[in-house]
Amino acid sequence: MENLISSDPKIMMGKPVIKNTRITVEMILEKLGAKESFEQILKEHPGLDEEKILAALDFAAKVLNTDTHYSTVA
């Protein structure tokens, strides 16, 4: 799945995107966080498929899987 994500300083200011698109991983995460379903996202972005959405989630999980600890304030 990793080969479905790319980052190029000339595309979307270097943000990770679905390869060969301008659809950012960030945008996919924001839509899912706003309770949009896979079906809604796929309808809005015909260039996507379920595998690409899952690749975005996998990428984000790997980026966050570090030894860095984040404090949260409630």
CORLIN-V428968 format. One record per backbone hydrogen bond with DSSP energy under -0.5 kcal/mol. NH is the residue of the N-H (numbers start at 0). CO is the residue of the C=O. Records with the same first field share a line. If there is no record, write none. Layout:
# CORLIN-V428968
NH=CO + CO
This chain:
# CORLIN-V428968
3=0
4=1
5=16
10=7
11=9
13=7 + 10
14=11
16=5
17=22
18=3
20=17
23=21
24=15
27=23
28=24
29=25
30=26
31=27
32=28
33=29
34=31
35=30
40=36
41=37
42=38
43=39
44=40
47=44
51=48
52=48
53=49
54=50
55=51
56=52
57=53
58=54
59=55
60=56
61=57
62=58
63=59
64=60
65=63
73=71
